[in-house]
Amino acid sequence: MFNEEVFNFDINNIKNDLAMEGLSISEEDVSLFKQFASEEIDMPNLIETIKSEINEI
């Protein structure tokens, strides 16, 4: 079950942790993980999407 409030809390904590390491998470990343959390996409598609984004850089 997807809980938006818990998800946003977790994402904010992850953003803070990454910021301490000099890294960041984009709104596109958050959107992608929301799709995964709400079961709109499955793990293989999530992985392929991330791989294709990395290859575009």
HUDALIN-V437380 format. One record per residue. RES is the residue in three letters. SS is DSSP state (@ for helix, = for strand, . for the rest). PHI is phi in whole degrees, -180 to 180 (* if undefined). OMEGA is omega in whole degrees, 0 to 359 (none if undefined). Layout:
<<RES SS PHI OMEGA> <RES SS PHI OMEGA>>
This chain:
<<MET . * 182> <PHE . -94 179> <ASN . -115 184> <GLU @ -58 182> <GLU @ -64 179> <VAL @ -65 179> <PHE @ -58 181> <ASN @ -63 176> <PHE @ -62 180> <ASP @ -64 180> <ILE @ -63 178> <ASN @ -62 177> <ASN @ -66 178> <ILE @ -63 178> <LYS @ -59 179> <ASN @ -65 178> <ASP @ -62 179> <LEU @ -66 180> <ALA @ -61 178> <MET @ -64 179> <GLU . -96 181> <GLY . 78 180> <LEU . -115 178> <SER . -144 177> <ILE . -125 184> <SER . -87 176> <GLU @ -64 175> <GLU @ -63 177> <ASP @ -62 180> <VAL @ -61 179> <SER @ -61 179> <LEU @ -62 180> <PHE @ -71 174> <LYS @ -64 178> <GLN @ -62 179> <PHE @ -67 182> <ALA @ -63 180> <SER . -93 176> <GLU . 62 174> <GLU . -78 175> <ILE . -132 179> <ASP . -101 184> <MET @ -58 179> <PRO @ -59 178> <ASN @ -70 176> <LEU @ -61 180> <ILE @ -62 180> <GLU @ -63 179> <THR @ -64 179> <ILE @ -64 179> <LYS @ -60 181> <SER @ -67 177> <GLU @ -67 179> <ILE @ -65 181> <ASN @ -68 179> <GLU @ -76 183> <ILE . -76 none>>
